Amino acid sequence: MFSHVVVGSNDIPAAKRFYDATMTALGVGPARTLGDWLLYLTPSGNFMVTKPIDGQPATFANGGTIGLRAASPAIVDAWHAAGVAAGGTTCEDPPGLRNKGMKMYAAYLRDPQGNKLCALCSMPD
């Protein structure tokens, strides 16, 4: 459904440390760098980080979450640990099972800019 997701950052080096760590835990990365753009390219869609094109400061979406698919709970845990170690902050509940209409294992982080991310994997019933 989605071709790409782009988040803004006011500090590209901090964003690169965070996203290289978390995307590597998911099997993607490190970033291809093109000027102020960080590109994480996958066969199913691309994730990009950049300074805002309009020259205004980057801000995060209140109520917005970017969900990233993981293959297992162990990979979700590795993603979360890598993100915290690379300057992210944990948010929501600790990594674990969730049941919001579908059973899943999930973890939530905010990147150094404040964007909210979730890594999750579906669990069998």
C-alpha positions in Angstrom: 0.0 0.0 0.0 2.7 2.5 0.9 5.7 3.4 -1.3 7.5 5.3 1.4 7.5 7.1 4.7 9.5 10.3 5.4 10.1 11.8 8.8 11.8 15.1 9.5 14.9 15.7 11.6 16.7 18.8 12.8 19.8 16.7 13.6 20.7 14.4 10.8 23.8 12.8 12.5 21.7 11.9 15.6 18.9 10.6 13.3 21.5 8.5 11.4 22.9 6.9 14.7 19.3 6.1 15.8 17.9 4.8 12.5 21.1 2.9 11.5 20.9 1.1 14.8 17.1 0.4 14.7 16.9 -0.4 11.0 19.9 -2.7 11.2 18.1 -4.7 14.0 15.2 -5.1 11.4 17.6 -6.3 8.7 17.6 -3.0 6.8 20.4 -0.5 6.8 22.7 1.3 7.3 21.3 4.3 5.4 22.3 5.4 2.0 23.1 9.1 2.4 22.2 11.6 -0.2 22.9 15.1 1.1 20.6 15.6 4.1 18.6 12.5 3.1 18.9 9.2 4.9 17.5 6.4 2.7 16.5 3.0 4.0 15.5 1.1 0.8 13.6 -2.2 0.9 11.6 -4.3 -1.7 8.3 -3.5 0.2 8.8 0.3 0.7 11.3 2.9 1.7 11.9 4.8 4.9 13.5 8.2 4.7 14.7 10.9 7.0 15.5 14.5 6.0 15.5 18.1 7.1 12.2 19.6 6.0 12.2 20.7 2.4 10.4 24.0 3.3 13.3 25.1 5.6 11.1 25.1 8.7 12.0 23.1 11.8 11.0 19.5 11.9 8.3 18.5 14.3 6.6 15.2 15.2 3.0 14.2 14.6 0.9 14.2 17.8 -1.0 11.0 17.7 1.0 9.6 14.8 2.9 6.3 14.9 5.0 4.7 12.3 4.7 0.9 12.4 7.6 -1.3 11.3 7.2 -5.1 10.7 9.5 -7.5 12.5 9.9 -11.2 11.9 9.9 -12.3 15.6 9.6 -11.1 19.2 13.4 -11.4 19.5 13.8 -9.0 16.6 11.3 -6.5 18.2 13.4 -6.7 21.4 16.7 -6.2 19.5 15.1 -3.2 17.7 14.0 -1.6 21.0 17.4 -2.2 22.7 19.3 -0.8 19.7 17.0 2.3 19.6 17.4 3.1 23.3 21.2 2.6 23.0 21.3 5.0 20.0 19.4 7.9 21.7 15.8 6.9 21.5 13.4 6.9 24.4 11.0 4.1 25.2 7.3 5.0 25.3 4.0 3.3 25.8 4.2 -0.1 27.7 7.5 -2.1 27.8 8.0 -4.5 24.8 5.5 -7.3 25.0 2.3 -9.0 23.9 -0.6 -6.8 22.9 -4.1 -7.9 21.9 -5.9 -5.0 20.1 -8.1 -7.1 17.9 -5.1 -9.1 16.8 -2.5 -10.7 18.9 0.9 -9.1 18.4 4.3 -8.5 20.1 5.2 -4.8 20.0 7.6 -2.2 21.3 7.5 1.6 21.0 10.2 4.2 20.8 10.5 7.9 20.1 13.4 8.8 17.9 15.7 11.8 18.9 13.4 14.2 17.1 10.3 12.8 18.9 8.7 10.7 16.1 6.9 7.7 17.5 7.8 4.3 16.1 6.5 0.8 16.7 8.1 -2.5 15.8 5.7 -5.4 15.8 5.2 -9.0 14.7 1.9 -10.8 14.5 1.5 -13.8 16.8 -0.5 -17.0 16.2 -3.8 -17.3 18.0 
